[in-house]
Amino acid sequence: MSSDPNQPPIVPGPRQPGQPAAAPTYEPPIAAQQQFMPPAGEPPTYQPPPAERSLFEKRPEILIGLATAGGFVAAQILGRMRGR
Protein backbone atom coordinates (compact mmCIF):
# COMPACT_ATOMS: atom_id res chain seq x y z
CA MET A 1 0.00 0.00 0.00
CA SER A 2 1.26 3.45 -0.77
CA SER A 3 2.10 5.82 2.06
CA ASP A 4 0.38 8.74 0.31
CA PRO A 5 -3.33 8.81 1.32
CA ASN A 6 -4.29 10.59 -1.93
CA GLN A 7 -3.12 7.69 -4.12
CA PRO A 8 -5.50 4.83 -4.98
CA PRO A 9 -4.71 1.42 -3.47
CA ILE A 10 -2.40 -0.83 -5.47
CA VAL A 11 -4.16 -3.98 -6.62
CA PRO A 12 -1.99 -6.63 -8.31
CA GLY A 13 -3.05 -7.89 -11.71
CA PRO A 14 -2.85 -6.96 -15.39
CA ARG A 15 -4.12 -3.56 -16.50
CA GLN A 16 -3.55 -1.10 -19.29
CA PRO A 17 -0.84 1.53 -18.81
CA GLY A 18 -2.32 4.64 -17.24
CA GLN A 19 -5.41 2.79 -16.05
CA PRO A 20 -5.96 3.22 -12.27
CA ALA A 21 -6.04 0.13 -10.11
CA ALA A 22 -9.56 -1.03 -9.41
CA ALA A 23 -10.81 -2.74 -6.28
CA PRO A 24 -11.61 -6.44 -6.78
CA THR A 25 -15.28 -7.31 -7.14
CA TYR A 26 -16.91 -9.76 -4.76
CA GLU A 27 -18.33 -12.99 -6.11
CA PRO A 28 -20.08 -15.38 -3.70
CA PRO A 29 -18.70 -18.93 -3.56
CA ILE A 30 -20.25 -21.48 -5.90
CA ALA A 31 -21.62 -23.48 -2.96
CA ALA A 32 -23.59 -20.42 -1.80
CA GLN A 33 -24.99 -19.91 -5.30
CA GLN A 34 -26.17 -23.52 -5.56
CA GLN A 35 -27.61 -23.81 -2.04
CA PHE A 36 -31.04 -25.44 -2.03
CA MET A 37 -33.80 -23.44 -0.38
CA PRO A 38 -37.12 -25.25 0.18
CA PRO A 39 -40.25 -23.34 -0.83
CA ALA A 40 -41.76 -21.16 1.86
CA GLY A 41 -44.32 -22.94 4.01
CA GLU A 42 -42.80 -26.41 3.65
CA PRO A 43 -41.12 -27.87 6.74
CA PRO A 44 -37.48 -28.92 6.43
CA THR A 45 -36.90 -32.51 5.35
CA TYR A 46 -34.82 -33.31 8.44
CA GLN A 47 -35.38 -32.97 12.16
CA PRO A 48 -32.51 -31.50 14.19
CA PRO A 49 -31.41 -33.66 17.12
CA PRO A 50 -32.94 -32.65 20.46
CA ALA A 51 -30.68 -30.60 22.70
CA GLU A 52 -29.08 -32.48 25.59
CA ARG A 53 -30.76 -31.51 28.85
CA SER A 54 -28.81 -30.92 32.05
CA LEU A 55 -29.33 -33.02 35.19
CA PHE A 56 -31.38 -30.28 36.87
CA GLU A 57 -33.69 -30.05 33.85
CA LYS A 58 -34.20 -33.82 33.89
CA ARG A 59 -34.68 -34.02 37.68
CA PRO A 60 -35.89 -30.67 39.11
CA GLU A 61 -36.47 -32.22 42.56
CA ILE A 62 -32.68 -32.32 43.02
CA LEU A 63 -32.49 -28.55 42.59
CA ILE A 64 -35.37 -28.01 45.05
CA GLY A 65 -33.73 -30.31 47.60
CA LEU A 66 -30.39 -28.50 47.29
CA ALA A 67 -32.09 -25.12 47.76
CA THR A 68 -33.92 -26.40 50.85
CA ALA A 69 -30.73 -27.85 52.36
CA GLY A 70 -28.85 -24.63 51.63
CA GLY A 71 -31.54 -22.58 53.34
CA PHE A 72 -31.47 -24.86 56.38
CA VAL A 73 -27.67 -24.59 56.67
CA ALA A 74 -27.81 -20.81 56.28
CA ALA A 75 -30.47 -20.60 59.03
CA GLN A 76 -28.30 -22.70 61.37
CA ILE A 77 -25.24 -20.50 60.77
CA LEU A 78 -27.17 -17.27 61.27
CA GLY A 79 -28.79 -18.68 64.43
CA ARG A 80 -25.43 -19.55 65.95
CA MET A 81 -24.09 -16.09 65.07
CA ARG A 82 -26.98 -14.53 66.99
CA GLY A 83 -26.27 -16.77 70.01
CA ARG A 84 -29.10 -19.30 69.88
N, C-alpha and C positions, 0 to 999 in steps of 0.2 A: 504494500500500500504506500502511496506517496505521502510525504510529510506535509505537502501543501494542501490545506483544506479546500482550496478552490479548484483543484484538479479532480476529474472524475476518477472513480476507482479503476484499477487495472485488472482486467479480466483476461486470463490466458485464452488463447484460441486464435484461429485465423480470422483476419479482417483486412479490408482494403486500406491502403495507405491513406492517412488523413481521416479515416472513419473513427469516431470516438468509441471507446469500449462500452459495450452494452451489458447490463445486468442479465444474468441467466434467467430464463423463464422457468417456472415451476410446472412440472408435469407429474400428476399423481402416479404412483406405482401401478403396474398392470393388474396386480391382485386386487387393488382397490377399485379399479375400473370394472372388473369382472365379478365383483361380489354380488351374490344372489340376495335379493331382498324379496321376501314373500309379500303378496298383495295385502293391503291394509284390511284388517278385520279377520284375517285367518290366524289361528294360533300357530306358534312355532311347531315344527315337526319333532322336536325333542323336548324332554323335560329335564331341567337342570337338577342335579342331585340335591337332596335336602341338606341344609346347613347342619353341621354337627352341633348338638346342644350341650351346654355345660352341665356339670353334675347338679348344680343348684336349680337349673331349669328342669331337669329330669325329676328331681326329688326336692320340691320346695320345703318339705317338712324339716329337712336338715338345716336350711337357712333359718327357719323359725326357731328351731331348737337352739341353734348357736346364739341367736339374738336374745333368747330368754336366759340362757346360761350366762351370757355376758352381762345382762342387766342384773342378775342375781349377784354375780361377783362384784360388780360395781357398787351395789347397795351394801354388801358386806364391808367393802373397803371404806366407803364413806361413813358407815356406822361406827367402825372402829376408830376412824379419825375424830369423830365427834365424842367418843368416850363411852359408847354403849357396851 
